[in-house]
Amino acid sequence: MTLSKIWVYAEALDGEVASTTLEILTMARELADTVECVYAGDDGDDIAEVLGSYGCETIHQTGDLDGALVGVPVSAAVAAAVEAGDGPDAILLGTSYDGRDVAARLSVGLDRPVITNVVALEVDGDTLVGTEPIFGGTTDVKTKFTGEGPYIALVRPKSVAAEPSDGAAADVEDLDVPDPGSSGGATVVERHLEESSGPKLDEAAVVVSGGRGMGDADNYEMVEKLAKLLKGAAGASRAIVDAGWVPYSYQVGQTGKVVKPDLYIAAGISGATQHLVGMKGSKNIIAINKDPEAPIFGIADLGIVGDVHKVMPQLIEALSNR
Amino acid sequence: MPVMNVVVCVKQIPDPADPGALDPETKTLKRDVKLILDESDSYGVEMALQLVDAAGEGEVRLVSMAPNNERSGLSTALAMGAASAVLVSDPALLGSDSLTTAKVLAAAIKDSEPDLVIAGSESSDGYTGTVPEQIAAVLGLPSVTAAKSISVDGDTLKVERQTDTGHDDVECPMPCVISVTAGVVEPRYPSFKGIMAAKSKPVDEKTAADLGFGADQVGWAGAGQEIVDITAAPQREAGEVIEDDGEAYQRIVAFLEQMKVI
């Protein structure tokens, strides 16, 4: 059984489609006869080929939103389409800042529940069942929508590998955006992009992350050095992001980025469930921590019980000399 | 001086260091352990206290929801300096999904007519991350999620909103709902004086029915979703753990060579 139609909330920045969007399209193709996208913007033509090649047949674009945060206008536009009878059986969104906003507003607009943190979806009769990991990924819960659709689900990044189909470029159609009324008004006045060099954290083949065990903010430099030597990206535990050592964009975990590199090196990270849920899908894990009881050793392929202040400089020197 | 009344949504959760388990019978978190204030919410409480201080007049009111009359987490936030609390406590709320939770919290917030509602971006236990925006939608208010800093400029809030690639400067008219990220401010520790004062601060306890909800609208009955299966997820096997004897870095180098990373 498949559903008849699924809409995927597509996210893109300057014409580059988010990897999570392509992953969700890959999932959606298995669940529905027709897969279409909702897109906040007026440059749908620029992404029509990419989205089409992952199975999207039509892009419903809102047009320029004049800097409005997307939650209110996009959810209102989708709700209006559903009320007009043009809506889908299910709407899938990525677990991102904007995806959550749209899903949350839409759930109130349609009076439908949202299933969140989904890593897998299956069709059961005419409804959907989502799988969500809880307790740091030690337990899987399956949740079924029991009421009327459309069903709304927030899918975690990296839940499946994105695989193109042989679809043609998607059609682009305009989606009417109703007047937001009193709910509108939150407007972006300026965007700030962080400078970053090297591969992206959630796409890198190697990720080196530091935690509280690094001692203080200055020592984080060792993490960046090692990441650079391995042509990887530098990441961080929530503890040192909260402490202000590195920006939030470095954070790996339940809050933060989900990473699945070939190699993950955890330096001075004890392995709170918060962190494990964001990196336990890595192919290989090396952990360095002075506490032999640290939970990170329970999932590491190679665990070094030792002082990061000794092991890291030795490792960096050995690699620098090669 | 303008008056600034802020409602902060707070959740009382099992200690994340000992997260407990799902009760296979009720399919909800076992909450027989002592509950604490979700650390994610302590940032919202602190932010609210600072904004009220800056305004010079106003107060911070807490709103929380629990299936039993649990208060220990509220006490922490009251001890930090919040003036009062509304606790929606009702066994019927057990199993409520995020939409129902937002409807109930919105109903509890409404009468206070706050200038601002603050919540954490996501709870540490359920981490749906949708409730603040759902509350805003139920109340018909504008909202900004994932705020990493907030300042007030007349009737407008200026917010730095976290993005995947940096941050956006966002302006939002009040009243509105803001969700804050961890680290937005450094939460204060309750003082002894604060802890003592908290004991006499008013906690207004309400049931779902007090707020106009029927038993079929909340809890499992109102959820529109049902847990059909709970299974242990496949776990990684632990590999080799060695003690650093001064040469352990060579084992890492060998591992990297074997992986052909170097």
Interface residues (C-beta under 8 A of the other chain):
Chain A: L13 L69 G71 V72 S75 T95 S96 Y97 R100 D101 A103 A104 R105 S107 V108 G109 D111 R112 P113 V114 I115 T116 N117 V129 P133 I134 F135 G136 G137 T138 T139 D140 V141 K142 T143 K144 F145 T146 G147 L154 G181 S182 S183 G184 G185 A186 T187 V188 V189 E190 R191 H192 L193 E194 A205 V206 L230 R238 V241 D242 A243 G244 Y248 S249 Q254 T255 D262 L263 A272 T273 Q274 K280 N284 I285 I286 I288 P292 F297 G298 I299 A300 D301 L302 G303 I304 V305 G306 D307 K310 V311 Q314 L315 A318 L319 R322
Chain B: P16 P19 A21 L22 D97 S98 L99 A102 S121 E122 S124 Y127 T128 G129 T130 V131 P132 E133 Q134 A136 A137 V138 G140 L141 P142 S143 V144 T145 A146 K148 R161 Q162 T163 D164 T165 G166 H167 D168 D169 V170 E171 C172 P173 C176 T181 A182 G183 A223 G224 Q225 E226 I227 V228 D229 I230 T231 A232 A233 Q235 R236 A238 G239 E240 V241 I242 E243 D244 G246 A248 Y249 Q250 R251 I252 V253 F255 L256 M259 V261 I262
